[in-house]
Amino acid sequence: MTRIGNVMYPADDVGEAVRFYRDVLGLEVRFQDGERFAALDGQGTTFAIAGPEESLVTGPVVSFKVDDVTAMVDRLTAAGALLVRGPEEGPHEIRAVLRDPAGNPLVLYASRT
């Protein structure tokens, strides 16, 4: 099963970004890993903030949660996507970065078992 897991924004200062989106927009913080990563409740879609250590691309990117990252990478590259990075184990999940046939970045991820 594939679903949109989050929309991720890179930020040089995760704490500052969290304060902005929490205090100004009222998003609830669901999880924060220091200056590495934060997940805020977007009422149906997680709004993620990735610090420089965790950021996978420049600019906003959609992340898809899948059951098997490697199998989905194979499926997408066979259909014309370009593998940019991974699959690799991050501190919280297994992930890969690709570009779709139009050049747009996307991230695939799965929970570590």
C-alpha positions as protocol buffer text, in pm:
chain_id: "A"
residue {
  index: 1
  type: MET
  ca { x: 0 y: 0 z: 0 }
}
residue {
  index: 2
  type: THR
  ca { x: 124 y: 348 z: -87 }
}
residue {
  index: 3
  type: ARG
  ca { x: 0 y: 664 z: 80 }
}
residue {
  index: 4
  type: ILE
  ca { x: 122 y: 1020 z: 121 }
}
residue {
  index: 5
  type: GLY
  ca { x: 311 y: 1004 z: 448 }
}
residue {
  index: 6
  type: ASN
  ca { x: 417 y: 1368 z: 468 }
}
residue {
  index: 7
  type: VAL
  ca { x: 508 y: 1685 z: 288 }
}
residue {
  index: 8
  type: MET
  ca { x: 861 y: 1785 z: 388 }
}
residue {
  index: 9
  type: TYR
  ca { x: 1025 y: 2126 z: 395 }
}
residue {
  index: 10
  type: PRO
  ca { x: 1397 y: 2172 z: 451 }
}
residue {
  index: 11
  type: ALA
  ca { x: 1502 y: 2424 z: 717 }
}
residue {
  index: 12
  type: ASP
  ca { x: 1840 y: 2545 z: 840 }
}
residue {
  index: 13
  type: ASP
  ca { x: 1694 y: 2590 z: 1190 }
}
residue {
  index: 14
  type: VAL
  ca { x: 1434 y: 2326 z: 1279 }
}
residue {
  index: 15
  type: GLY
  ca { x: 1348 y: 2491 z: 1611 }
}
residue {
  index: 16
  type: GLU
  ca { x: 1275 y: 2824 z: 1447 }
}
residue {
  index: 17
  type: ALA
  ca { x: 1062 y: 2657 z: 1179 }
}
residue {
  index: 18
  type: VAL
  ca { x: 872 y: 2458 z: 1441 }
}
residue {
  index: 19
  type: ARG
  ca { x: 801 y: 2775 z: 1641 }
}
residue {
  index: 20
  type: PHE
  ca { x: 673 y: 2949 z: 1328 }
}
residue {
  index: 21
  type: TYR
  ca { x: 438 y: 2672 z: 1215 }
}
residue {
  index: 22
  type: ARG
  ca { x: 329 y: 2586 z: 1570 }
}
residue {
  index: 23
  type: ASP
  ca { x: 286 y: 2936 z: 1709 }
}
residue {
  index: 24
  type: VAL
  ca { x: 165 y: 3119 z: 1399 }
}
residue {
  index: 25
  type: LEU
  ca { x: -33 y: 2855 z: 1211 }
}
residue {
  index: 26
  type: GLY
  ca { x: -129 y: 2653 z: 1517 }
}
residue {
  index: 27
  type: LEU
  ca { x: 2 y: 2316 z: 1398 }
}
residue {
  index: 28
  type: GLU
  ca { x: 50 y: 2067 z: 1679 }
}
residue {
  index: 29
  type: VAL
  ca { x: 398 y: 1915 z: 1713 }
}
residue {
  index: 30
  type: ARG
  ca { x: 369 y: 1536 z: 1694 }
}
residue {
  index: 31
  type: PHE
  ca { x: 740 y: 1457 z: 1714 }
}
residue {
  index: 32
  type: GLN
  ca { x: 1071 y: 1642 z: 1718 }
}
residue {
  index: 33
  type: ASP
  ca { x: 1421 y: 1497 z: 1699 }
}
residue {
  index: 34
  type: GLY
  ca { x: 1625 y: 1803 z: 1799 }
}
residue {
  index: 35
  type: GLU
  ca { x: 1754 y: 1997 z: 1500 }
}
residue {
  index: 36
  type: ARG
  ca { x: 1731 y: 1690 z: 1275 }
}
residue {
  index: 37
  type: PHE
  ca { x: 1358 y: 1652 z: 1207 }
}
residue {
  index: 38
  type: ALA
  ca { x: 1009 y: 1750 z: 1325 }
}
residue {
  index: 39
  type: ALA
  ca { x: 663 y: 1624 z: 1237 }
}
residue {
  index: 40
  type: LEU
  ca { x: 361 y: 1849 z: 1282 }
}
residue {
  index: 41
  type: ASP
  ca { x: -5 y: 1753 z: 1256 }
}
residue {
  index: 42
  type: GLY
  ca { x: -147 y: 1882 z: 928 }
}
residue {
  index: 43
  type: GLN
  ca { x: -495 y: 1740 z: 996 }
}
residue {
  index: 44
  type: GLY
  ca { x: -467 y: 1442 z: 763 }
}
residue {
  index: 45
  type: THR
  ca { x: -115 y: 1483 z: 626 }
}
residue {
  index: 46
  type: THR
  ca { x: 199 y: 1521 z: 833 }
}
residue {
  index: 47
  type: PHE
  ca { x: 391 y: 1843 z: 774 }
}
residue {
  index: 48
  type: ALA
  ca { x: 757 y: 1753 z: 823 }
}
residue {
  index: 49
  type: ILE
  ca { x: 1054 y: 1984 z: 873 }
}
residue {
  index: 50
  type: ALA
  ca { x: 1400 y: 1845 z: 794 }
}
residue {
  index: 51
  type: GLY
  ca { x: 1719 y: 2008 z: 921 }
}
residue {
  index: 52
  type: PRO
  ca { x: 2042 y: 2015 z: 719 }
}
residue {
  index: 53
  type: GLU
  ca { x: 2156 y: 1678 z: 858 }
}
residue {
  index: 54
  type: GLU
  ca { x: 1831 y: 1510 z: 754 }
}
residue {
  index: 55
  type: SER
  ca { x: 1728 y: 1705 z: 445 }
}
residue {
  index: 56
  type: LEU
  ca { x: 1719 y: 1489 z: 134 }
}
residue {
  index: 57
  type: VAL
  ca { x: 1648 y: 1752 z: -131 }
}
residue {
  index: 58
  type: THR
  ca { x: 1633 y: 2128 z: -168 }
}
residue {
  index: 59
  type: GLY
  ca { x: 1281 y: 2263 z: -160 }
}
residue {
  index: 60
  type: PRO
  ca { x: 951 y: 2100 z: -66 }
}
residue {
  index: 61
  type: VAL
  ca { x: 901 y: 1734 z: -143 }
}
residue {
  index: 62
  type: VAL
  ca { x: 623 y: 1481 z: -95 }
}
residue {
  index: 63
  type: SER
  ca { x: 706 y: 1158 z: 87 }
}
residue {
  index: 64
  type: PHE
  ca { x: 521 y: 835 z: 17 }
}
residue {
  index: 65
  type: LYS
  ca { x: 498 y: 564 z: 282 }
}
residue {
  index: 66
  type: VAL
  ca { x: 528 y: 221 z: 122 }
}
residue {
  index: 67
  type: ASP
  ca { x: 553 y: -136 z: 246 }
}
residue {
  index: 68
  type: ASP
  ca { x: 880 y: -216 z: 67 }
}
residue {
  index: 69
  type: VAL
  ca { x: 1112 y: 66 z: -41 }
}
residue {
  index: 70
  type: THR
  ca { x: 1340 y: -150 z: -257 }
}
residue {
  index: 71
  type: ALA
  ca { x: 1053 y: -309 z: -447 }
}
residue {
  index: 72
  type: MET
  ca { x: 891 y: 30 z: -510 }
}
residue {
  index: 73
  type: VAL
  ca { x: 1224 y: 180 z: -624 }
}
residue {
  index: 74
  type: ASP
  ca { x: 1252 y: -103 z: -877 }
}
residue {
  index: 75
  type: ARG
  ca { x: 897 y: -46 z: -995 }
}
residue {
  index: 76
  type: LEU
  ca { x: 939 y: 332 z: -1030 }
}
residue {
  index: 77
  type: THR
  ca { x: 1278 y: 318 z: -1204 }
}
residue {
  index: 78
  type: ALA
  ca { x: 1138 y: 64 z: -1450 }
}
residue {
  index: 79
  type: ALA
  ca { x: 868 y: 320 z: -1527 }
}
residue {
  index: 80
  type: GLY
  ca { x: 1119 y: 600 z: -1592 }
}
residue {
  index: 81
  type: ALA
  ca { x: 1200 y: 748 z: -1250 }
}
residue {
  index: 82
  type: LEU
  ca { x: 1562 y: 828 z: -1165 }
}
residue {
  index: 83
  type: LEU
  ca { x: 1709 y: 698 z: -839 }
}
residue {
  index: 84
  type: VAL
  ca { x: 1897 y: 982 z: -668 }
}
residue {
  index: 85
  type: ARG
  ca { x: 1985 y: 825 z: -334 }
}
residue {
  index: 86
  type: GLY
  ca { x: 1927 y: 501 z: -144 }
}
residue {
  index: 87
  type: PRO
  ca { x: 1759 y: 289 z: -42 }
}
residue {
  index: 88
  type: GLU
  ca { x: 1929 y: 358 z: 289 }
}
residue {
  index: 89
  type: GLU
  ca { x: 1854 y: 326 z: 657 }
}
residue {
  index: 90
  type: GLY
  ca { x: 1795 y: 658 z: 831 }
}
residue {
  index: 91
  type: PRO
  ca { x: 1755 y: 707 z: 1203 }
}
residue {
  index: 92
  type: HIS
  ca { x: 1379 y: 651 z: 1182 }
}
residue {
  index: 93
  type: GLU
  ca { x: 1309 y: 462 z: 860 }
}
residue {
  index: 94
  type: ILE
  ca { x: 1436 y: 310 z: 537 }
}
residue {
  index: 95
  type: ARG
  ca { x: 1416 y: 563 z: 254 }
}
residue {
  index: 96
  type: ALA
  ca { x: 1507 y: 645 z: -102 }
}
residue {
  index: 97
  type: VAL
  ca { x: 1502 y: 967 z: -305 }
}
residue {
  index: 98
  type: LEU
  ca { x: 1396 y: 963 z: -667 }
}
residue {
  index: 99
  type: ARG
  ca { x: 1297 y: 1204 z: -942 }
}
residue {
  index: 100
  type: ASP
  ca { x: 983 y: 1130 z: -1140 }
}
residue {
  index: 101
  type: PRO
  ca { x: 998 y: 1140 z: -1523 }
}
residue {
  index: 102
  type: ALA
  ca { x: 924 y: 1515 z: -1511 }
}
residue {
  index: 103
  type: GLY
  ca { x: 1219 y: 1573 z: -1274 }
}
residue {
  index: 104
  type: ASN
  ca { x: 1019 y: 1630 z: -954 }
}
residue {
  index: 105
  type: PRO
  ca { x: 1174 y: 1489 z: -635 }
}
residue {
  index: 106
  type: LEU
  ca { x: 993 y: 1232 z: -425 }
}
residue {
  index: 107
  type: VAL
  ca { x: 1086 y: 1028 z: -121 }
}
residue {
  index: 108
  type: LEU
  ca { x: 982 y: 672 z: -48 }
}
residue {
  index: 109
  type: TYR
  ca { x: 1000 y: 549 z: 308 }
}
residue {
  index: 110
  type: ALA
  ca { x: 903 y: 253 z: 524 }
}
residue {
  index: 111
  type: SER
  ca { x: 920 y: 190 z: 895 }
}
residue {
  index: 112
  type: ARG
  ca { x: 1224 y: -4 z: 1008 }
}
residue {
  index: 113
  type: THR
  ca { x: 1138 y: -353 z: 1125 }
}
